[in-house]
């Protein structure tokens, strides 16, 4: 749980110390007032990456040269995380000391659904593979090692193929081990996520088509590394001819189905938003079951959802251990209970009119 957030020169957030507390938090305000940047700061602190940009320098407030984020998280113990950027590069710390990325990611898992995540349902397969791997690492931060080994070996193979393909055998052996592990991790994760998604769907009480997930690896992992190596050898001639790797996790697909058909082809914008929120809840519940209580982040949560579906989803959302939801339509939330309301205006966040809560607060927060 995020107990305290400090932002310095981040986006157009004013320097702030914010103490949100447990439970569900509804961030209300017009577009451009800071809601998304506040969620981005939480996400970046927990994951070391932004969901809006791959360039950390983009997060520096206009006119400044660096940014710094610090958060206090309370789970089994109180832990501080820091992430920042300056012209010399990015830095991160756990309890004031530099550490491995896996250790940083092990402190506070987050699950989110933002504008960037829409590509999971409507974009290219790479977005769905990234979604898969985020889930795998969320449950097992040590899986970063498998991903890193696969990425390095695949990069070396691509380089060799671009130069004719000599010397591939040793790298195929390394790849075979990494592919076998990674595909197995992805299969296990999808199997568990399907079950959690099914339960979540049932709890909505909505009469909806079947929503399901199907993982389609380009190489099956059941035969182990030896089987994978044999498959790689079998396509070696074609790979040399085409000068690119043809099999492996970089070619896998995750299908998100809406009524037995790919959601990206048949689901409306509102239906895709519904699927996205359900997936986020299901991902979070897997983490809770594993003893890793997540922070939930839902940006523009009510966009594309009618009031009926919002009311059906809300009990599932509000029941999370700590949830941050943003919206630019306060009227939609009238009569919906179970959240501390915050007004975000002119780059500052403070208790919304009529909101009551017991948390220590700071109102000096602003946003792009």
C-alpha positions as CSV (number, residue, x, y, z in Angstrom):
1,X,0.0,0.0,0.0
2,X,1.2,3.5,-0.9
3,X,1.3,5.4,2.4
4,X,3.1,8.6,1.2
5,X,4.1,10.0,-2.2
6,X,6.6,12.9,-2.7
7,X,7.0,14.4,-6.1
8,X,9.7,16.9,-7.1
9,X,9.7,18.5,-10.6
10,X,7.6,15.7,-12.1
11,X,5.5,16.6,-15.1
12,X,3.6,19.7,-14.0
13,X,2.9,18.3,-10.6
14,X,3.8,20.9,-8.0
15,X,6.3,19.6,-5.4
16,X,4.1,17.7,-3.0
17,X,3.9,15.2,-0.1
18,X,0.6,13.3,-0.3
19,X,-0.7,10.7,2.1
20,X,-3.6,8.8,0.5
21,X,-4.1,5.9,2.9
22,X,-5.8,2.6,2.3
23,X,-9.0,1.9,0.3
24,X,-10.4,3.4,-2.9
25,X,-9.5,6.9,-4.0
26,X,-11.4,8.7,-6.7
27,X,-9.5,11.5,-8.5
28,X,-11.9,14.0,-10.0
29,X,-11.1,16.9,-12.3
30,X,-11.1,18.3,-15.8
31,X,-8.7,17.1,-18.5
32,X,-5.2,18.4,-18.0
33,X,-5.4,19.0,-14.3
34,X,-3.0,16.3,-13.1
35,X,-4.9,13.1,-12.6
36,X,-3.0,10.9,-15.1
37,X,0.4,12.3,-14.0
38,X,-0.4,11.4,-10.4
39,X,-1.2,7.8,-11.5
40,X,1.9,7.8,-13.6
41,X,4.1,8.9,-10.7
42,X,2.8,5.9,-8.6
43,X,3.3,3.5,-11.5
44,X,6.8,4.8,-12.2
45,X,7.8,4.5,-8.6
46,X,6.7,0.9,-8.3
47,X,7.9,-0.3,-11.8
48,X,10.7,2.2,-12.6
49,X,9.0,2.9,-15.9
50,X,6.3,5.3,-17.2
51,X,3.1,4.0,-18.9
52,X,3.2,7.2,-21.1
53,X,6.7,7.4,-22.4
54,X,9.8,5.3,-22.9
55,X,12.0,8.3,-22.3
56,X,12.2,9.2,-18.6
57,X,13.4,12.8,-19.4
58,X,9.9,13.4,-20.8
59,X,8.6,13.3,-17.2
60,X,10.7,16.4,-16.1
61,X,8.6,19.4,-15.4
62,X,9.0,22.1,-18.1
63,X,11.9,24.4,-17.2
64,X,13.5,21.9,-14.8
65,X,16.5,19.6,-15.4
66,X,15.5,16.6,-13.4
67,X,12.7,14.9,-11.4
68,X,12.6,12.9,-8.3
69,X,9.9,10.6,-6.8
70,X,9.9,9.0,-3.4
71,X,7.2,6.8,-1.9
72,X,6.7,5.0,1.4
73,X,4.9,1.6,1.0
74,X,3.4,-0.4,3.9
75,X,3.0,-4.1,3.4
76,X,4.6,-6.6,5.7
77,X,7.0,-3.8,6.5
78,X,7.5,-0.2,5.6
79,X,9.8,0.3,2.6
80,X,10.8,3.4,0.7
81,X,11.2,3.5,-3.1
82,X,12.9,6.3,-5.1
83,X,13.1,6.9,-8.8
84,X,14.5,9.9,-10.6
85,X,16.2,11.2,-13.7
86,X,18.8,13.8,-14.4
87,X,21.0,14.5,-17.4
88,X,23.4,11.8,-16.2
89,X,20.8,9.1,-16.4
90,X,18.0,7.4,-14.4
91,X,18.5,6.3,-10.8
92,X,16.4,4.1,-8.4
93,X,16.8,3.1,-4.8
94,X,15.1,0.9,-2.1
95,X,15.4,2.2,1.4
96,X,18.0,4.7,0.2
97,X,20.3,2.2,-1.4
98,X,20.8,1.1,-5.0
99,X,19.7,-2.4,-5.7
100,X,18.7,-4.8,-8.5
101,X,15.6,-4.2,-10.6
102,X,14.1,-7.4,-9.4
103,X,14.5,-6.3,-5.8
104,X,12.8,-2.9,-6.7
105,X,9.9,-4.6,-8.4
106,X,9.5,-7.0,-5.5
107,X,8.5,-4.2,-3.1
108,X,5.1,-3.1,-4.5
109,X,3.2,-4.7,-7.4
110,X,0.8,-2.5,-9.4
111,X,-1.8,-3.4,-12.0
112,X,-3.2,-0.7,-14.3
113,X,-5.5,0.1,-17.1
114,X,-4.7,3.4,-18.9
115,X,-5.0,4.8,-22.4
116,X,-1.7,3.0,-23.3
117,X,-3.2,-0.4,-22.4
118,X,-5.9,-0.1,-25.0
119,X,-3.3,-1.5,-27.4
120,X,-3.4,-4.8,-25.6
121,X,-6.9,-5.4,-27.0
122,X,-6.7,-3.5,-30.3
123,X,-3.0,-3.3,-31.2
124,X,-0.2,-5.5,-32.5
125,X,0.8,-8.9,-30.8
126,X,3.8,-7.2,-29.2
127,X,1.5,-5.3,-26.8
128,X,-0.1,-8.5,-25.7
129,X,3.3,-10.2,-25.2
130,X,4.3,-7.3,-23.0
131,X,1.1,-7.6,-21.1
132,X,1.9,-11.3,-20.5
133,X,5.4,-10.7,-19.3
134,X,4.3,-7.9,-17.0
135,X,2.0,-10.4,-15.3
136,X,4.7,-13.1,-15.1
137,X,7.1,-10.7,-13.5
138,X,4.5,-9.3,-11.2
139,X,4.0,-12.8,-9.7
140,X,7.7,-13.7,-9.9
141,X,10.1,-10.7,-10.1
142,X,13.0,-13.2,-10.5
143,X,11.5,-14.1,-14.0
144,X,13.3,-10.9,-15.1
145,X,16.4,-13.1,-15.4
146,X,14.7,-15.4,-17.9
147,X,13.5,-12.4,-19.9
148,X,16.9,-10.9,-19.9
149,X,18.6,-14.1,-21.1
150,X,16.1,-14.5,-23.9
151,X,16.5,-10.9,-25.0
152,X,20.3,-11.1,-25.1
153,X,20.4,-14.4,-26.9
154,X,17.8,-13.3,-29.4
155,X,19.7,-10.1,-30.0
156,X,22.9,-12.0,-30.7
157,X,21.0,-14.4,-33.1
158,X,19.5,-11.5,-35.0
159,X,23.0,-10.0,-35.4
160,X,24.5,-13.3,-36.7
161,X,21.6,-13.8,-39.1
162,X,22.0,-10.3,-40.5
163,X,25.7,-11.3,-41.3
164,X,24.9,-14.7,-42.9
165,X,24.1,-16.9,-39.9
166,X,27.5,-18.5,-39.1
167,X,28.0,-19.5,-35.5
168,X,24.3,-19.9,-34.6
169,X,24.5,-23.2,-32.8
170,X,25.8,-22.0,-29.4
171,X,23.2,-19.2,-29.3
172,X,20.4,-21.6,-30.3
173,X,21.4,-23.7,-27.3
174,X,21.2,-20.7,-25.0
175,X,17.9,-19.7,-26.6
176,X,16.4,-23.1,-26.3
177,X,16.8,-23.0,-22.5
178,X,15.4,-19.5,-22.2
179,X,12.5,-20.2,-24.6
180,X,11.5,-23.4,-22.7
181,X,11.4,-21.5,-19.4
182,X,9.7,-18.4,-20.7
183,X,7.0,-20.2,-22.6
184,X,6.3,-22.4,-19.6
185,X,6.0,-19.3,-17.4
186,X,3.6,-17.6,-19.8
187,X,1.5,-20.8,-20.1
188,X,1.2,-21.1,-16.3
189,X,0.3,-17.4,-16.0
190,X,-2.4,-17.5,-18.7
191,X,-3.9,-20.7,-17.1
192,X,-4.2,-18.9,-13.8
193,X,-5.4,-15.6,-15.3
194,X,-8.2,-17.4,-17.2
195,X,-9.6,-18.8,-14.0
196,X,-9.4,-15.5,-12.2
197,X,-11.0,-13.7,-15.1
198,X,-13.8,-16.2,-15.2
199,X,-14.6,-15.7,-11.5
200,X,-14.4,-11.9,-11.9
201,X,-16.8,-12.0,-14.8
202,X,-19.3,-14.1,-12.9
203,X,-19.2,-11.6,-10.0
204,X,-20.3,-8.8,-12.2
205,X,-23.7,-10.4,-12.6
206,X,-23.8,-9.1,-16.2
207,X,-25.1,-11.2,-19.1
208,X,-22.0,-11.1,-21.3
209,X,-20.5,-13.2,-24.0
210,X,-17.7,-15.6,-22.9
211,X,-14.5,-13.6,-22.3
212,X,-11.5,-15.8,-22.6
213,X,-7.7,-16.0,-23.1
214,X,-5.8,-18.3,-25.4
215,X,-2.0,-18.3,-25.5
216,X,-0.5,-19.5,-28.8
217,X,3.3,-20.0,-28.5
218,X,5.2,-20.5,-31.7
219,X,7.1,-23.3,-30.0
220,X,5.5,-25.6,-27.4
221,X,7.5,-26.0,-24.2
222,X,6.2,-29.4,-23.2
223,X,9.2,-31.2,-24.7
224,X,11.7,-29.1,-22.8
225,X,14.8,-27.4,-24.1
226,X,15.8,-30.4,-26.3
227,X,12.5,-30.2,-28.2
228,X,12.9,-26.4,-28.6
229,X,16.4,-26.9,-29.9
230,X,15.3,-29.4,-32.5
231,X,12.6,-27.0,-33.7
232,X,15.1,-24.2,-34.0
233,X,17.5,-26.4,-36.0
234,X,14.6,-27.4,-38.3
235,X,14.0,-23.8,-39.4
236,X,17.7,-22.8,-39.5
237,X,17.9,-22.8,-43.3
238,X,14.8,-20.6,-43.6
239,X,16.1,-18.2,-41.0
240,X,19.4,-17.8,-42.8
241,X,17.5,-17.2,-46.0
242,X,15.2,-14.6,-44.5
243,X,17.9,-13.2,-42.1
244,X,15.6,-13.2,-39.1
245,X,14.6,-15.5,-36.2
246,X,11.3,-17.3,-37.1
247,X,10.4,-19.1,-33.9
248,X,10.3,-18.1,-30.3
249,X,8.5,-16.1,-27.7
250,X,9.0,-13.0,-29.8
251,X,6.4,-14.5,-32.3
252,X,3.9,-15.7,-29.7
253,X,0.3,-14.5,-29.6
254,X,-2.2,-14.0,-26.8
255,X,-5.8,-13.9,-28.0
256,X,-8.3,-12.1,-25.9
257,X,-11.7,-13.4,-27.0
258,X,-15.1,-11.8,-26.8
259,X,-17.7,-14.5,-27.5
260,X,-15.2,-16.9,-29.1
261,X,-13.9,-14.2,-31.5
262,X,-10.9,-11.9,-31.1
263,X,-12.0,-8.8,-29.1
264,X,-9.8,-6.6,-31.2
265,X,-12.0,-7.4,-34.2
266,X,-15.5,-7.6,-32.8
267,X,-15.8,-5.7,-29.5
268,X,-16.9,-2.1,-29.4
269,X,-15.0,0.6,-27.5
270,X,-17.2,0.1,-24.5
271,X,-16.9,-3.6,-24.6
272,X,-13.1,-3.4,-24.8
273,X,-13.0,-1.0,-21.9
274,X,-15.1,-3.5,-19.9
275,X,-12.7,-6.3,-20.8
276,X,-9.7,-4.2,-19.8
277,X,-11.1,-3.4,-16.4
278,X,-12.0,-7.1,-15.8
279,X,-8.5,-8.1,-16.8
280,X,-7.0,-5.6,-14.4
281,X,-9.1,-6.9,-11.5
282,X,-8.3,-10.5,-12.4
283,X,-4.5,-9.7,-12.5
284,X,-4.7,-8.0,-9.2
285,X,-6.5,-10.9,-7.6
286,X,-3.8,-13.3,-8.7
287,X,-1.3,-11.1,-6.9
288,X,-3.5,-11.0,-3.8
289,X,-3.7,-14.8,-3.8
290,X,0.1,-14.9,-4.0
291,X,0.4,-12.7,-1.0
292,X,1.5,-9.7,-3.0
293,X,-1.2,-7.0,-2.3
294,X,-1.2,-4.8,-5.4
295,X,-2.1,-1.1,-6.0
296,X,-4.7,-0.8,-8.7
297,X,-4.6,2.2,-11.1
298,X,-7.5,2.9,-13.4
299,X,-7.2,6.1,-15.6
300,X,-10.5,7.5,-17.0
301,X,-12.2,4.6,-15.5
302,X,-15.7,5.6,-16.6
303,X,-14.8,6.4,-20.2
304,X,-16.8,4.4,-22.7
305,X,-18.8,2.7,-19.9
306,X,-22.5,3.4,-19.3
307,X,-23.8,3.9,-15.8
308,X,-25.2,0.4,-15.6
309,X,-21.9,-1.3,-16.3
310,X,-20.0,1.1,-14.1
311,X,-22.3,0.2,-11.2
312,X,-21.8,-3.5,-11.9
313,X,-18.0,-3.2,-11.9
314,X,-17.7,-0.8,-9.0
315,X,-18.0,-3.3,-6.1
316,X,-15.2,-5.3,-7.7
317,X,-13.0,-2.3,-8.2
318,X,-13.7,-0.6,-4.8
319,X,-13.0,-3.9,-3.0
320,X,-9.3,-3.8,-3.7
321,X,-6.8,-3.1,-0.9
322,X,-5.8,0.2,-2.5
323,X,-7.3,1.6,-5.7
324,X,-6.7,4.9,-7.5
325,X,-9.4,5.8,-10.1
326,X,-9.5,8.9,-12.2
327,X,-12.4,10.6,-14.0
328,X,-13.2,13.9,-15.6
329,X,-16.9,13.4,-15.1
330,X,-17.8,13.9,-11.5
331,X,-21.6,13.7,-12.3
332,X,-21.2,10.1,-13.3
333,X,-20.0,9.2,-9.8
334,X,-22.9,10.8,-7.9
335,X,-24.5,8.2,-5.7
336,X,-21.7,5.7,-6.0
337,X,-20.2,5.1,-2.6
338,X,-17.1,3.5,-1.3
339,X,-14.3,5.9,-2.2
340,X,-12.5,8.9,-0.8
341,X,-13.0,11.7,-3.3
342,X,-10.2,14.0,-4.3
343,X,-10.5,17.1,-6.4
344,X,-7.7,17.7,-8.8
345,X,-7.7,21.3,-10.1
346,X,-5.0,23.6,-11.4
347,X,-2.4,21.0,-10.6
348,X,-3.4,20.5,-7.0
349,X,-5.2,17.7,-5.3
350,X,-7.2,18.0,-2.1
351,X,-10.3,16.5,-0.5
352,X,-13.4,17.0,-2.8
353,X,-16.2,19.0,-1.4
354,X,-18.2,16.9,1.0
355,X,-15.6,14.2,1.2
356,X,-14.6,12.9,4.7
357,X,-11.7,10.7,5.6
358,X,-9.1,10.3,8.3
359,X,-5.9,10.4,6.3
360,X,-3.2,12.9,6.7
361,X,-3.2,14.9,3.5
362,X,-1.2,17.5,1.6
363,X,-3.0,19.5,-1.1
364,X,0.0,20.6,-3.1
365,X,-0.2,18.3,-6.1
366,X,-0.5,19.5,-9.7
367,X,-0.5,17.7,-13.1
368,X,-0.2,18.0,-16.8
